[in-house]
Amino acid sequence: MLKAIHHNTLRPLADEFSLQKIGVARAQRVPSADRLDDWLKRGFHGEMAYMVNHLEKRKDPRELVPGAKSVISVFLNYYQPDSEKTAGISGHISRYAWGEDYHHVLKDKLYALADRLHESSALPESRKARNKVYRVFVDSAPVMDKAWAVLAGIGWLGKHTNVITRDYGSWGFLGEIITTIPFDRYDEPMADHCGTCTACIDACPTGAIVAPWVVDGSKCISYGTIELKPEQEMPAVIQENLSGWVFGCDICQDVCPWNSFQQPTRERAFELLPVFRGSDLNALQKLTETEFQIAFNKSPLNRPGYGGIQRNFSKLKSGS
């Protein structure tokens, strides 16, 4: 049997790899997993067909990593404050996309942290073989990352369904290490601290937050501007309420009282991309496809791509 990892090794490693929050929960079927079934039955995933795939793996990490004992969750702050440099994009480009794509940045950190954490476990040399001991996930596999962040004590689930922390608000990326090695102790879920506040629900221009902790993704501005392919029709409720957004939407986070505790990120990769500095949306719209691909080759804006962003601009003119 593999020797348990000491919980007190986590915080120093998180500091070493500049991760603001870290916690660990016992690997199990996610207690709230049945809510996912209801969410899907109500069609709240819209055209995001991938949400229906690999449901059992999504609900239980032991289906992803056979023999899994622990799920380590991390939070990486990405908040960039408004400034003269961001005046042209603030409120139009979601803050998480002002810098480089977080998938690569956070995954590199997690692989390095995981290798260090398991270095006394006689790991095999190849990454493929190591995948039988642990695996790293950053929003690109069927993992309920928000549920695990709550279970690992990172924060609580806000009524807008983003994970909120006491000291960084909700401006953070989440990632996981699922490992077959147990810990000597596990963290406890954090209690909810939203209270009676409904600021996020009241502010959503499309009514996408249909109830506390329930978001109809098919009405969300982020869904319409990011998830839909350029040739797919944007729902009227989104098109008519874009409020200037051409990529994502931060309205529900901007109004959250807990985000008054936000702190600027120290992660250099999340600094403002050169194409955004001293620029505005007009300049972005005028880019050719080749210029767009060069400017955003390491950016989340690659998700909808040139065609998607141009589609979003056209909807701004014809809708809100």
C-alpha positions in Angstrom: 0.0 0.0 0.0 1.3 3.5 -0.9 2.4 5.7 2.0 0.0 8.5 2.7 1.1 12.1 1.7 1.2 14.6 4.6 -1.3 17.4 4.2 1.2 19.9 5.5 3.3 19.5 2.4 0.6 21.1 0.2 0.9 24.7 1.2 4.7 25.1 0.8 4.4 23.5 -2.7 1.5 25.8 -3.6 3.6 28.8 -2.6 6.6 27.5 -4.6 4.4 27.3 -7.8 2.5 30.5 -7.1 -0.9 29.0 -6.5 -3.0 31.0 -4.1 -5.3 28.3 -2.8 -4.9 24.5 -2.4 -6.9 21.8 -0.6 -7.6 18.1 -0.9 -10.7 16.0 -0.6 -11.3 12.2 -0.5 -12.0 10.8 -3.9 -15.6 9.8 -4.1 -18.7 10.2 -6.2 -19.5 13.9 -6.1 -22.3 14.3 -3.5 -24.1 16.9 -5.7 -23.7 14.9 -8.9 -27.4 14.3 -9.4 -28.0 18.0 -9.8 -26.0 17.7 -13.1 -28.6 15.2 -14.4 -31.4 17.7 -13.7 -29.5 20.5 -15.3 -29.0 18.5 -18.5 -32.6 17.3 -18.6 -33.7 21.0 -18.5 -31.5 21.7 -21.5 -29.4 24.3 -19.7 -26.3 23.1 -21.5 -27.6 24.4 -24.9 -25.4 23.3 -27.7 -22.6 22.2 -25.4 -23.0 18.5 -26.3 -19.7 17.6 -24.6 -21.5 18.1 -21.2 -23.5 14.9 -21.9 -20.4 12.8 -22.6 -18.7 10.7 -20.0 -21.2 11.5 -17.3 -20.0 8.8 -14.9 -16.4 10.0 -15.3 -17.6 13.5 -14.6 -19.4 12.4 -11.4 -16.8 10.1 -10.0 -13.0 10.7 -10.3 -12.3 7.0 -9.7 -13.7 6.4 -13.2 -11.0 8.7 -14.6 -8.2 7.4 -12.4 -8.9 3.8 -11.3 -8.0 3.4 -7.6 -8.0 7.2 -7.0 -7.9 8.1 -3.3 -7.5 11.9 -3.3 -8.5 15.0 -5.3 -6.2 18.0 -4.9 -7.9 21.3 -5.9 -6.1 24.5 -6.6 -7.0 28.2 -7.3 -4.9 30.5 -9.4 -5.7 34.2 -9.2 -6.0 35.9 -12.5 -7.4 39.3 -11.6 -6.1 42.3 -13.6 -7.3 45.7 -12.4 -8.8 48.3 -14.7 -6.4 50.9 -15.9 -5.9 53.4 -18.7 -4.4 50.5 -20.7 -7.5 48.4 -20.3 -10.1 51.1 -20.9 -10.8 49.8 -24.4 -11.5 46.2 -23.4 -12.8 46.4 -19.9 -16.5 45.4 -19.9 -16.2 44.0 -23.4 -13.6 41.2 -23.1 -13.9 38.9 -20.1 -11.1 39.6 -17.6 -9.8 36.0 -17.7 -8.9 36.4 -21.4 -6.8 39.6 -21.1 -3.6 37.4 -20.9 -2.4 34.0 -22.1 -4.6 30.9 -22.1 -4.8 29.6 -18.6 -5.0 26.0 -19.6 -1.3 25.8 -20.4 -0.2 28.1 -17.6 -2.0 26.2 -14.8 -1.4 22.7 -16.3 2.4 23.3 -16.3 2.2 24.4 -12.7 0.1 21.3 -11.7 2.4 18.9 -13.4 5.4 20.3 -11.7 3.6 20.3 -8.3 2.4 16.8 -8.8 5.8 15.4 -9.7 7.3 17.0 -6.6 4.4 15.7 -4.4 4.9 12.2 -5.6 8.7 12.1 -5.9 9.1 9.7 -3.0 6.7 7.2 -4.6 9.1 5.7 -7.1 7.3 7.1 -10.1 7.7 5.6 -13.5 9.7 7.6 -16.1 7.0 8.1 -18.7 4.1 10.5 -18.4 1.8 7.8 -19.8 2.8 5.4 -17.0 2.5 8.1 -14.4 -1.1 8.6 -15.4 -1.9 5.4 -13.6 -0.7 7.0 -10.4 -2.0 10.5 -10.9 -3.5 12.7 -13.5 -3.7 16.5 -13.9 -6.8 18.3 -15.1 -7.5 21.9 -16.1 -11.0 22.4 -17.5 -10.4 20.1 -20.5 -11.8 16.8 -19.2 -15.0 15.6 -17.5 -14.2 16.8 -14.0 -16.6 18.8 -11.8 -14.0 21.3 -10.9 -16.2 23.7 -9.0 -17.6 20.8 -6.8 -14.1 19.7 -6.0 -13.0 23.2 -5.1 -15.8 23.4 -2.6 -15.2 19.9 -1.2 -11.5 20.7 -0.8 -12.2 23.9 1.1 -11.0 26.3 -1.5 -14.2 28.4 -1.4 -17.9 28.1 -1.6 -20.2 28.1 -4.6 -21.7 31.5 -5.2 -25.3 31.9 -6.5 -23.8 32.6 -9.9 -22.1 29.2 -9.7 -18.6 30.6 -9.6 -16.4 29.5 -6.7 -15.8 32.4 -4.3 -12.9 32.7 -1.9 -12.7 35.1 1.1 -9.4 36.7 0.1 -9.4 36.7 -3.8 -13.1 36.7 -4.6 -14.1 34.6 -7.6 -11.4 35.8 -10.0 -9.5 32.5 -10.2 -8.8 29.4 -12.4 -9.4 26.0 -10.9 -7.4 22.8 -11.5 -7.1 19.3 -10.1 -4.7 16.5 -9.4 -6.4 13.2 -9.0 -4.1 10.7 -7.3 -4.1 7.1 -6.2 -2.2 8.0 -3.1 -4.1 8.8 0.1 -3.5 11.8 2.5 -3.1 11.7 6.2 -6.0 14.1 6.5 -8.5 15.9 4.2 -10.0 19.4 4.1 -13.6 20.2 5.0 -16.0 22.0 2.6 -16.3 25.7 3.3 -19.6 27.0 4.4 -21.7 29.3 2.2 -21.2 33.0 2.8 -23.6 34.5 0.2 -26.4 34.9 2.7 -29.4 36.7 1.3 -27.5 38.6 -1.3 -28.9 38.3 -4.9 -26.7 40.9 -6.6 -25.6 38.5 -9.3 -29.1 37.3 -10.0 -30.5 40.8 -10.2 -27.7 42.0 -12.5 -27.7 39.3 -15.2 -29.1 41.0 -18.3 -30.4 37.8 -19.9 -31.9 36.2 -16.7 -29.5 33.3 -17.1 -29.3 32.7 -13.3 -32.7 31.2 -13.1 -32.4 30.4 -9.4 -29.7 30.6 -6.8 -26.9 28.2 -7.8 -28.7 27.3 -11.1 -27.5 28.9 -14.4 -29.3 28.3 -17.7 -26.1 28.1 -19.8 -28.1 28.6 -23.0 -29.0 32.1 -21.9 -25.5 33.1 -20.7 -23.6 35.8 -22.6 -20.4 33.8 -22.2 -22.1 30.8 -23.8 -23.3 32.9 -26.8 -20.0 34.6 -27.4 -17.6 31.7 -26.8 -19.3 28.3 -27.0 -21.4 28.8 -30.1 -19.6 28.2 -33.4 -19.6 31.1 -35.9 -22.3 29.5 -38.0 -24.6 28.8 -35.1 -27.4 31.2 -34.4 -27.1 33.2 -31.2 -30.3 33.0 -29.1 -32.3 36.2 -29.3 -32.2 36.8 -25.5 -28.4 36.9 -25.7 -28.2 38.9 -28.9 -30.6 41.6 -27.5 -28.7 41.9 -24.2 -25.0 41.7 -25.1 -24.3 45.0 -23.3 -21.2 45.5 -25.3 -19.6 42.1 -24.6 -17.8 40.4 -27.6 -16.0 37.7 -25.5 -17.4 36.3 -22.3 -19.1 38.3 -19.6 -18.1 39.4 -16.1 -21.3 41.1 -15.0 -22.2 38.6 -12.2 -18.7 38.8 -10.8 -18.4 42.6 -11.1 -21.4 43.1 -8.8 -20.4 40.4 -6.3 -19.6 42.1 -2.9 -17.0 39.5 -2.2 -15.0 40.7 -5.2 -14.2 43.8 -3.3 -11.4 41.6 -1.8 -9.9 41.0 -5.2 -6.1 41.2 -5.5 -4.0 41.8 -8.7 -2.4 38.6 -10.0 1.3 38.2 -9.8 1.3 35.7 -12.7 3.2 37.3 -15.6 1.4 35.2 -18.2 -1.8 36.9 -17.3 -0.6 40.4 -18.0 -2.3 42.3 -20.7 -1.6 40.9 -24.2 0.3 43.4 -26.4 -2.6 43.6 -28.8 -4.8 44.9 -26.0 -2.4 47.6 -24.7 -3.6 51.1 -25.5 -6.1 49.6 -27.9 -9.9 49.4 -28.2 -12.5 47.2 -29.7 -12.4 49.1 -33.0 -8.8 48.0 -33.5 -9.6 44.4 -32.6 -12.5 44.4 -35.1 -10.2 45.6 -37.9 -7.7 42.8 -37.6 -7.4 40.5 -40.6 -7.7 36.8 -39.9 -3.9 36.4 -40.1 -3.3 39.3 -37.8 -5.9 37.8 -35.4 -4.2 34.4 -35.4 -0.8 35.9 -34.7 -2.1 38.2 -31.9 -4.2 35.5 -30.1 -2.3 32.3 -30.8 -1.8 31.9 -27.0 -5.1 33.4 -26.0 -8.6 32.1 -24.9 -10.0 34.1 -27.8 -8.8 31.3 -30.0 -11.8 29.3 -28.7 -14.4 31.1 -30.8 -11.7 32.1 -33.3 -11.7 34.9 -35.8 -15.0 33.9 -37.2 -16.7 33.8 -33.8 -15.3 37.2 -32.7 -16.4 38.8 -36.0 -19.9 37.2 -35.5 -20.1 38.7 -32.0 -19.2 42.1 -33.4 -22.0 41.9 -36.0 -24.5 40.9 -33.2 -23.5 44.0 -31.3 -24.6 46.1 -34.2 -27.8 44.3 -34.9 -28.8 43.6 -31.2 -27.9 45.5 -28.1 
